[in-house]
Amino acid sequence: MRGHRLQAQASDPAAHRHGNGVIPSAFITLAIAISPARVHAEPADSTLTSGQVPTAWITPAEHSQYRTTPDYEQTMLYLRRLESASDWIRISSYGKSGQGRDLPLVVVSKDRDFEPRAARARGKPIVLVQNGIHAGEIEGKDACLALLRDMTVLKRRASLLDGVTLLVLPIFSVDAHERRSRTNRINQNGPEEMGWRMTPVGLNLNRDYLKAETVEMQAMLRQVFVRWWPDLLVDNHTTNGADYQYDITYAYAHGPGTVPPLDRWLEQAFVGRVVPALEARGHVTSPYVGLRGSSDDPRAGIDFGNAPPRFSTSYPPLHGRPAILVETHMRKPFSTRVKATYDLLVALLEELNARPQELRRAVVASESLAVARGREGDPNRRRVVLTTRTTESSVTMPYRGYQTRWEHSDIVGGRVPRYSTAAWDTVIPLYRESVPGITVLQPVGYLVPQEWDSARERLDLHGMRYQRFARAWSDTVELQRIVEWEAETELREGHYPTQVKRVQLERRRRDMRPGDLWVPLDQPSAAVAVHLFEAQAPDGMMYWNFFDTVLERKEYAEIYVMEPLARDMLRADTALAREFRQRLASDSTFANSPTARNDFFYRRSPWADPEHALHPVARALRRPPASVLTGSDL
């Protein structure tokens, strides 16, 4: 599941119109409950491909008629058999999980380009397909096992590899995958046993792309993403939330926070051609069903907005690459979900083979735009969108839901949906127009003091270029003063994140020492640094508590020491005296607090800490001279 759990949609007293008739208000499209008639229903065919599959190559899921999914060892055994039977496959480990398991990477290439440099030199798009980042949502793994077989051993779909190099993470969260149980996902219809959502240390990998604090994400970024630089990421999931006819939905980053070449490719190639091809294979598709507002009514519409870069959809665009979230529906049979994922991958690979250079051109253009923005002399052309929001403007979309009877329950103290199998087709608004929320003017680059080692570690993990200072250097820079902030009160990924509400830019002289870092922004992944180091960024290092110590007060003034100094300050500074009187008149809490009044003067005295609430990473106004830097970017 991508993000927040979708809630069931409730009816109101008005009737729902269906064609020329009227559906009573007791019925509505969406619900969390499911008719028992749809649980564990299986298709007649036991395999995904047409024609008979030799017994030796039936996947474990197919062998069980999709009742089960193979465990880690069974999965690796099947993959090793594929590797032994085809010289188009190479399997390696890109690291170790928290519990010491190998993290498997499958490279598939007709040209036998099993190393990143050779694959990139070939010029074909490199596609990374990621399964089991939420290990209970595992149909992507079983779809990929069948697809790998059909392409490389049976050769029934060998042409899909003509124009691409394919990377597959069969299981991303391998430890969570082995925490198998029949009771791991209460909302999900099969398989009989499935993995867990979080890693063993309780972290969600699909909230970890930018902060990158899990060993699994660090290994993937370091050894897969920034070595191979895939042109496209496909992230396979199973949704939670409401029920509807759709067996597969999708999402991707779009709008003002996404560079235009990626926006165009996703709209034209994926939505314009891949989705219709998927529907032609019999699937019912929709944009990700994030229902708008809190009314629990589908007629309020779908909010097709953007996620922050902690998620798979919004992280690759920071590097100039598109990402596609695939969400099959939790209540559809496991076989249906595997088939939908398989068919989407086939349709996508067909598109890439038909037009392999369209994706490559979009990526190259996006990288070029990032580099050009970093070299742009006009600051107003360096504006970066950190967050977006959907507007009140909408378009209509056909909606395919189910009729549901709602009954009051004395157990839950509210209405409970009693689900039917009858379709309810209507038209609802789709809100997908996005406008900028928080924006910043990108600096020339960032200056990182070497003592903030966590910042350097993130730069390395995300493949960012930087240089170290070889000699001392001083210059006037911009510093972000955190004027207003608050810590979130709800625990999130083991953190109480810091929400920065307001920032003031201050120009100061800064002394850089040998070993400090210079991060230029005329590089393809510049947006990564902007999102890491801007104080208001939704997934920045300030948000995730890496820099919280700068917000702590280290010294304070005793009242009996500060009070006589405050009298002198009031006599010497009429503006300060006026500000103090206005604060007393307008803020009763301040007026009634001796501590706050004392602190008012301490903060404005020469004894106040000048570094308090300053973001530690400076915004450079000009590039340091080459003579003070190490010879080459790292």
N, C-alpha and C positions, 0 to 999 in steps of 0.2 A: 504494500500500500504506500502511496506517495506521501501523503501528509496527514492533515487532520481527518479524523474519522467522519465520514459523511453520515448525516442523520437522516432518519426516515422522514418522508414528507407527509404532512397532515392535511386533511381536508378542512374546509370551512362550510358554513351553511349553504353557500351557493352551489348550484348544480354544475357539473362538468359536462361540457358539450362534446359529443363524439360523433363526428360525421353529421348526419341530419337528425340524429336522435339526442337524447339527454341521458347522461349517466347520473344516477342519484348521488347525492353528496356523501352517502355512506361508502362510496367507492372512490379510490384514488390510486394513482399510479405506483407510488413507491412505498416500500416497507422493508423492515429488517427481517421479518419472519419469512418462511418459505413453505410452500406446499409440500407435504411428504411425498407426493407423487413425483416430484422432480429430484429427490435425493438419490444419488448413486445410480441414476439412469445411465446406461452405457450404449454406445452405438453398436450396430451389427458388426462393422469392420473392426478387427483387432489391431490394425496397423494404420499409420497415417498415410502411407503411399498407396497408390493404385497398384494392383497386381500382387502376386504372392511374394512375401519376403522369405528367403531361406531361413529355416529354423535356427541355424547358427547365428543369424544376425538380427533376430527379434530382440528388441530392447527389453530390459527388465520390466518396465511399465507396461509395454505391450503384452508381454508374457503373462502378466497378472490381470489382463483385461482392464488395466488402469485402476485397479484397486489399490496398488501400492506404488511407491517410488523407491528406487534403490538407495541404499545407504552409501556412505563415502567410499568404502572399499569396493562395493559392487560397481559403483559408478566408475571408479578408476580402472577396475578390471576390464569393463567394457571398452573404455577409451583406449587402454593399452592394446586390446585386440584390434581395434580399428587402426591404431598406429602400426601394428605389425603387418596388417593386410594392405596398407596403402603408403606409398612414399610421398603422398601429399600432406601428411599429418606429422607434426612434431609436438610432443608433450614435454613440458618442463615445469619446474617449480620456481615461482618468483619470490618465495619467502616462506616463513613459518607463521602459523597462527599462534594465538595466545597459548593454546594447549599443545603446541608443538607439531601440528599436522602440516604437511606440505600444502601450499596454496597452488593449485594447478592452473596452468595456462596451456591452451590448445592453439597452436598456430596451423592454419590451413592455407596451403599455397600450391597451385598447379605448377608454379615455376620453381618450387622448392626454395623459396626465399624465406628462410626460417630465422633470419636475423634482421633487426630493424633497418640497418643501413641498406642492405640489399633490397628489402621490400620498398623502402622509400625511393631508392634509385629507379626501381621498376616503373614508378609513376602511377601505379594503380591506387585507387582509394583503399585505405586500410580501415576496416570496420571492426569495432570492439563490441561483442555481445556479452552482456553481463547477466548472470543468473544467480539467484539465491543470495542477494544482498540482504534480503529478509528470507531466512532459510525455510520458513514454513510456506512461503509463496514460491513453489518450486517447479511449476510446469515448464518454465523456460529451460531448465536442465534437461528434462525428458524430451522436449521438442528438439533441443540441440543434438542430443544423442541420435535421434532418428534422422535429423537433417544431415549430420556429419556422415552417417552411414550411407544415406542416399546419394550424397555428393561424391564420396571418396571410395567407397567399396562397391556398392551396387551400381554406381555411375549413372543412376537414373536422373540425377539433377547435377551432373558434373559441369554443365555449362554455367551454372551459377558462380563458379569460381573463375570463369574466363577473365573477368574484368576487375576482380577484387582480391585483396588479401584479407583473410578472415581470422580474427582473434576471438577466442571464446573462453570466458571464465565459467566453467561448468557449475562451480559452487564457489561463491565469493566468501560467505560467512560459514566456513567449514565446521567450526566448533559448534555453532548454533545448529547447523544441519544435523549434527550427531546427537543433539539433545532431542531425540525423536520421541514422540508420544502421540497417542490417539486424542489427547485432550489439549493440544497446544493452541489450536485456533478454533474457538467455539463457533465462529461465524462461517467457517469454511466447509464446503461439501467435498471431502476427500482431499488427498488419498487417506488410507486408513491410519497411517502414521506420517507425521510431518515434523519438520524442524521448528526451531524457536526464532523469535523476532530479533533478539538482542545477542550480542557477543557474551561470552561468559563473565565479562566484567560489567555487564549491564549497559553497554553503549550501542547505539543504533548506527550502523555503518552508513545508512542513507541520511544521516545528519552530520556527517564527518568529512565531507569532501574538502572544505576550505580549512577548517581548524585542524584536521588530520592528526588526531591524537591516538587512534587505535593502531595496533601493530599491523592489522590487516590492510587498512587504508594506506598507511605509510608504505607498506611493501608494494601495493598496487600502483600507487602514484610513482614511486621511485623506479620500479622495475618494469612496469607495463606502460603507464600513460606517458611519462616523459622520456621513455626510451623509444617507444614505437610512434608516439604522436598520432594516434588514430584520427582519421578524418571524421568519424561519426561514432558516437556511443549509443547503443541500444540497451536499455535497462528493463528487464522483464520482471513483472510483479503480478500479484493478485490483489484486487481492491478489497477493502472492507466497506461498510456503509450500506446504503439503500439498495433495493432490488429493482430490476428493470429487465427489459428484453435483451439489452446489449450483452454480447458475450465478450467483447473486447473494446476498451477505450484507450485513449492516448493523450499525452500532453507534451509540451515543449516550450522553451522560452521564446518569447516573441515581443514585438513592440519596441518602444524607445530604449529599453535596456539591452536590446540585441542588435548587433551590427546588421545593416540592411542586407548584405549578401547572404547571411545565414537565414534571415527572415524570409527572403525570397525563395531560397531553396526549399525550406520546410513547407512553405505554402504551395509552391508549384509542384515540387517533386513528391513530397510525402503526402500532404493533404490532397493535392490535385491529381496524383496518379496512383500512389501506393494504396491509399485508403479505398478508392473505387475498385482497384484490383482485388483487394481483400474482400470487399462486399460482393464482388462477382463470384467469389469462391463460397458464398453462402453465409458470410458472417454479418452480424448486426453491429455496426460500429458507431461510436460517438466520441466527441471530445470528452475528456475526463469529467465525470459528473460531480462537480463541486457545487452543491446547491446554494443559492444566494440567500442571504439573510438568515433569520432564525424562525421563520414562520412554519417550517417543515411543509412547505407547499411547493411542488415542482413548477407550478405556474409562476412562481417568483423568478424562475429562470436559473440558468447555469452560469456561474462565475468562472470563466476560463482565464484566470489571472496567472501571474508569474510567482515562482517560488524563489527564495533566496539561495545563494550558492552553496549552502550546506547540502543541497539536494543534487541528485544526478542530472536533472534537466538543466540546471542553471550554472553548474560548474564548468563544463567544457566550453560554453560560449565565452567565458573569460579568456580562454586561450584561442578564440576564433574558430571554434568547432561546434557543430550542432549536436544535440542529444535528443533522443526520443524515449519517453517513458511509455511502456506498454503495461496496461492493467487489464487482465482478464477479470471476469466477475466471480466472486467467491462462491456464489450459490449455484453456479453452473457445474455440471459434473466435471470431474477431473479430466476425463477424456476430451470433453468439449474445450476445456481451457488449454490443454496441450495442443490440440488441433488448431485452435485459433492462433496460438503463438507460432507454431510451425508455419502456418499459412502466411502470417504477417512477415516472418523472416524471408520466406520464399518471394513474396511480392516485393519486398524491399530490395533483395539481391537482384531480382529481375530488373528493377528500375535502375540500379547502379550499373548493371551490365549493359543496359540499353544506352545509358548516358553517363559513362564513368567519369567523364571530365567535368560535368556540371558541378558535382560535389567538390572536386578538387579545386575548380575555379573559385567556388564560393569560399573555401577555406583560405586559399592564397590571397584572395581579395580582402578577406577579413583581417588576416595577419598584416597585410600592407596598410590597411586603414589604421590599425593600432600603432604601427611604426610611424606613420605619417603624423598621427596625432601627437606622438611624443616629441616630434621635431617641429611642431607647429609654433610659429612665433606669436600668433595672436592668442592670448589666453582664453578669449571667449570661444575659440574653436576647440578648446581642450575640455569641454564640459563632459562629465561622466555621470551617468544615471546610476545611482546606487539602489534605489527602490522604485517600484512602479505601483500604480493602483488602477483598477478598472473603473471606467466612468459609468455614468447612468445611461449612456447610449447603448443600444442593443440591436441585434438583428434577430429575425425569427428563425427557428430551426424545428424540423419535425422531431417529435419526442415519442419514444416507444417504451411505454411502461406497462404495468400490470394493475388490474383493478384489485382493490383491497377493501375489506370491510373492517371498520374500526369499532372495537368494543371496549367499554370501560372495564378495568380490572381492579378488584379490591386488593389484589396482592401488590401491584406496583403503584396503585393510587392514581392511575391515569389510563388513557386509552392505549390499547394494544392492537396492532394490525392482525387481521385474520386473512391470510393471503389466498388469492385465487390464481388460477392459471389463465384467466381471460385477459387478452391483450387490451390495452388502452392506448390508442394512438392519438396524439394531439399535436399542437404547435405551441412552443414556449419561447421566451426570449433567451438569447445567448449573449452574455456580456463578455466581450473579448477585447474591446478597445481599451488600451492601456495608455496612461499618461505618466510622466515622471513624478516621483514622490520626492525623495531626497536626492539632490544633485550636488556635485562639487566640481571645482575647476582643478583639473589634474595638474600637479606641479611638473617641473622639469624632471624631477626624480626625487628619491627619498634618501635621507642620510640616517643610518641606523647605528647607534652606539654599540660597540662590540659586546658590552656587558649584557645586552638583551639577547641572549643566545637563542631563545625560543623563536625570535624573529628570523635569525639566520637559518635555523632548522626548517622553518616553513618555506623560505625562499628556495632552499635546496630541494625540499620535497616536491615543490610545484614547478621545478625546472626553470626558475628565474635566473637570469644573468645578473651578476653584480661584480663589483671590484672592491678590493680593500685599499685603504689609504696606506701608501708606503711612507709618507711623511705627514707631519702636522699641517693642518690647513684651517683657516678661519674665514668665515663669510657670514653675511646677513642672511637669515633664513626665515621661513614662516613656521611658527609653532602653534599647535592647536591647544588652546586653553579650554578645558572642560568646564563650562559655566553652569550647566544644569544636567544632572544625571540621577538615575535611581537604579537600584538593584532589583531585578525581578524577584518576586516572592515565591514563584513556583519553580521547583527544581526541574531543570532541563538538561538532560545529558550529563548529569553529575555536576552541573554548574547552577549558580544563581547569576545569570548573565547581567551585564551592566548596560543599561539603556542610556545612551547619551542623547539628551534632548536638545542641547544648545552648545555651540562651539564658537569661540572667538579666535580669529587668527591674529597672532602677535608677531611682529618682526623683531628679531633679536640677533645678536651676534652669537655664533656658535663655534666652538673650537673642536675640530675633529682630530682625533689622535691616530697614530699608526695602528692599523688593525680594524678601525671602524669601516663601515660598509657604505658604498655608493651604489644605489639601485637606479639605473637609468630607465626611463619610460619609453624610449624609442625602441621597443622590442615587442614581438607579437603577443606576449602574455602580460603586457603592462597592466591590464585590468585586474589581474590577480593581486598585484602589489597595491593598487588603489583600494581594492576591497579588503585587503589585510590591514592597511595602515591608516585609513580614514576613520576617525573616531566614531562617526555616525553610521558606518557601514553595518548592514544587518547581520553579517557574519564575520566582522573584523576581529582582530586580536583584542581590541578593547572590549568588544561585546562578550567574548568568551573568556574574560577574566585574566588574560595573560599580562595585562598592564595595570591591574587593580591597585597595586601598591602606590602608584603615583597619586591616587585619590585619597590616601590615608594621611591624616594630620600627624606630623611627627613632633611638633613643638606647640606650646600654647603659653599664654601669659597669665600669671596670677592677677586677680583683680586689683589687689593692693599695689602691684607693680605698675599695671597698665593705666590705672585711673588718673594719676597725676600726669602721665604722659599724654593721655587723651585730652586733658584740659589744655595743655600746651598746643596740641594739634588743632583744637577748635579755635583758639585765639589766633593761630598763625594762618589758618586756611579757611576763608569765608565760604568757599564752595563746599568744603567738607562739612562745615557747620550747617549749611543749608540742606545738604543731603541727609544729615543725621536728623534734623528736625522733621523733614518730610517723611522719613522712614518711621519716626515715632508716631506721626499723625496718621499714617496710612496702614500700619501693621501693628495691631494690638498685641499679637503674640510676641513680636520683637520688643515692643515697648514694655511688656511685663516680664521680660527675661533679662536679668542682670548678666547672665553668661553670654547671651546673644549680643547685648549691647557692648560688652567688653570685647567680644570677638570682632565686632564691627571695626573697632579702632586697631586691634592687633593686626588684622588682615591688611590694613592700610599703612602700617608702620614699617620702618626699615627692618624690623626683626622678623617679619613674615617670610615664610619659605618661598622664594621666587620660583621654585620648581614644582610647587604643589599644584596638582591638577593639570600639569602640562603633559601632553602626549609625548612619549619619549622619542618617537620617530619624527625627524624634522622634514619639512617640505622645502626642497631646494628651489631657489630662484634662478640659479644658473648652474651649468655643468662645471664640476671641478676641473682644473687644468690637468691634462694628462701627466704632467710632470710630478704630481703628488700622488698618483694612483699606481697600483700594480700594473704590470705590462699588458694584461689581458683579462677579459671578463672570465669569471669562473663558471 
